[in-house]
Amino acid sequence: MTGSRFLYGAQVRANGIRQHYLRYGGQGAPLVLVPGITSPAVTWGFVAERLAATHDVHVLDVRGRGLSETGPDLGYDLDSYADDVRGLIDALGLDGCVVLGHSMGARIAIRLARRGAAAIASLVLVDPPVSGPGRRAYPAKLDWYVDSIRAARRGMDADAMRRFCPTWTEEQLRLRAEWLHTCDELATRVTFEKFHTEDIHQDLPHLTPPVLLMIATRGGVILPEDEAEIRTLLPTVRLAHVPDAGHMIPWDNLDGFCTAVEGFLAAP
């Protein structure tokens, strides 16, 4: 489309699997965007367009989603996901990159940095689920994901998707309806379960890159007591509260999302 910063989509074999990504911009420091549990890379295109004004953006199709490899033989745990992102960074030579993860993607980014921060300049963690062993459950319900994926597999339009995402725009609904069928149900189920069995809090004290934690003001994923605990575990963390936004922050307040990211990345 006219004026788009989209460059191309490509495949790379990294960490032993086929990984698909979309590239936007091509100028500036590299930024790897890791989406959430049922968000193929293409659905983050409108965000990548904005971020590509200053960064060389690579949006990943996480294994089990979009055009990346999927199947019951793959692992859908944090270590496997984190190793995928590390493999992509290494394969593409993205030294000094920003890693921006949303929801599941933010949990992946935390584990990635814990397992080795080399080549990571900074982390942007967008509303990560703080559930885990012995902790408050993630507020979303598995049935919401499974029912929408099954409907998308049968074929659905924007109107049918509106039942699941009532506040989204027509364009956002149409894109999700088109691509949601590429999110593997098994990958989604396993990942959702591991939101409650894998602990990211143990990783936080070991993070060495600068970290921005972006928090939605609606949705209840991160509560004030969660913020306080995270500050204790990672005293250097910067916080940004995006107003008028639920968990899918850029969908509700793209300007607020981009202002928070740009302010953090522009800071000394």
N, C-alpha and C positions, 0 to 999 in steps of 0.2 A: 504494500500500500504506500501511497505517496507520503514522504516524510518519515517513514518507519526507520528505526535503528536496527531492525532485525537483519542479521547477516545470513545465517544458514542454520540448518540442523545437521547433526553428524552423529556417527556411532564411533565408539572406541572400545577396544577390549581392555579392560582393566580389572584387577583383582579377580581374574579368572572368569568374568562374565561380560556380556555385551551391555554397554551402557550408552544410552542416547542422551544428547543434550542439545539445547538451543543456544545460539550465540547472538548477542546483541551488542552494538556499539563498536567494539574492537579497539577502542582507545582508552588510555588511562590504566590504572592498576586493575588487576584481575579481581573479579568478585564471583564467587561460586554460590548460587542460590539453591538451597535444598528445601523443597516443598514439604507439605504435610501428608497425612496418612492417605488421603484420596485426592491428591491434587497433581495430575500430570503436569509436566513442564509448561505445556502450551497454555494452560489456564493462568499462569503467572506472567504471560507475555506483556500485559498492560503495565505491570510493575517493572518488569525488566526494561521496557521502553524508557521509563523515567530514570531508572538507575543508570542506564547506559549513557546518559548525558555526561557522566563523569567517570564511568568505569567500564571495563571490558567484561561484560556479564555473561556467565555461563549458567544456564538453568538446567538442572539435572532432572531426568526422569529416574526417580529412585527405583531400585529393583522391585519388580512386581507391579509397576505402574507405567503408563504411557507406552513408549516403544522400547524400553529397556527389557532385559531378559527377565523371564518369570518362570514359575513352575514349582511343583511340590518338592523338588529336590533342593531348592535354595533355602538358606537360612534367612529368617526375617527378625533378627535380633540386632541390638545396638552395635555390637562389635562387627558384625558382617556389614551393616550399613556404613559404619564409620570407615571400615577398610575399603569399601567401594569409593567413598569420596576421596580418601587418601590416594587410591589408585588412579582416579580421574585426575587429581591435581598433579600427580607425578607424571602420568602419561602425556598430559598437555603442557607440562612445564610451567605451571601457574605459580611460580615462586612469589612470595610476598602477597598472597591473596587474602581478601576479606572472605570469610565464610558467613553467609546469612542463612539462617534456618528458621522456618516457621513451624511451630507446633512439634510434630514428630521430627521435622528437620532440625529444630533447635536442640532437641535431645540428642540427635545424631551429631550435631556440631560440638556439643559438650563432650561426648565420648571421643570424638575425633581429636579434640585438643588435649584431652587427658592422655590419650594413647601416643601422642607425639605432636607437638606444636610447630615443628619445623615447617617452614613455608607458609605459615598462617600469620598474617599481620594483625588481624583483629577478628572478633566474633560479634555478630549481631544475633541475639537470641530473641525471637519474636513469640511471646506468649507460650512458652513450652509447658506442657503438662507437668505438674509437680507431684503427680501421683507416684506411688511406689510401695514397696513392702511396708505394711503397717500405717499407710498414709491415707488421706482422704481420696476417695475415688475421683477419677476424671469425670467432670460433669456431663459430658456427652454420653450417649448410649450407643452400644454396638448395633442395635437394631436399626438405628437411623442410617448408619453406613451400609449395612447389608441390604436393607430394603431398597435403598436408592441405587446401589450397584446392580441388583437383580432387575430393577425396572429399566435401568440403562441398557442392560444386556438384551432385554426384550425389544428395546427401541422406545425412546421417549423424546418429547420436544420440550421447549422452554416452559410451556404451560404446565406440563406434567412435573417438571423439576421444581416449579414454584412451590409445590407442596412441601418440599424439603428445605428450600432456601427462599422464604417469602419476601425478604428485603432486598434481594439482588436485582440488578438491572436486567432487561431483556437480553442484552448481549452476554452478560455473565452467565445467565441461565442457559442460553443456547450453547455456549461453549462447554459448560459442564455436562449438559445433556449429551453432547456429541462425544465427549472423551471419557466420561466416567466408566464406561464399560471396559476400559483398558486397565482399570484397577482390579487386581486379582483379589477375589473374596478371601482366599486362604491367607494371603499376605496381610490383608486388612485385619482379619480375625486374630492372627498371631500377634501382630503389632499392637492391637488394642489390648490384648491380654497382657503383653509385656509392658504396657504403660503402668501396670499395677504390680509387676514382679521385678522389673529392672530399676535400679536405684541410680538416679543421676546426681543426687546430693553428695554422694561419696566422691564424685569427680570434681566438684566445684572448687575445693581448696587447692587443687593441683593445676588450675588453669593459669597460664602465664601471659597469653596475649591480652590486650585491652578488650573488655567485654561490655557491650550494651545489652541490657535486658529491657525489652519493650513489652509493655503491659497494656492489655485492653481494659478499658474502663467498664465494659459490660461483659458478661459471660461467665465470670466467676472462676476462671481457670487459675489465676494467681490472686490470692487474697492478701490483705495487709500482713497477716502473720507469716505468709510464705515469703513476702518481700523481706521481712525482718530476719528470717532464718537465712535467706540467701545472702543478705548483707553480712551476716556473721560468718558464713562459710567463705565468702569471697568479698572482703572489704573494699576492694578496688572497683567493684562493679558500678557502672553508671546505669541509672534508671531513667526511663522515659515512659510517661503515661499518655497514651493517645486518646484524646477525648472523642466522644460520640462514636465509639468503635467496639464491636464485639470481637470474638476470637479471630475472625477472618479480617484482621485490621485493615489491610489495603482496600478491601471490598467496601468497607464502610467509610473510611476516611483516608483516601490515598494521599492527599496533601499532608495530613498529619503524620502519616507513616514516613513519607519521604523527607519531611522536615526533620524528624527524629534521626533517621539514618544519616542524612547529609550533615547534620550538626555534629554527630558523633565522629564521622569519618573525617570531617574537616578540622577537628580539634587537634592540637599538638600532641 
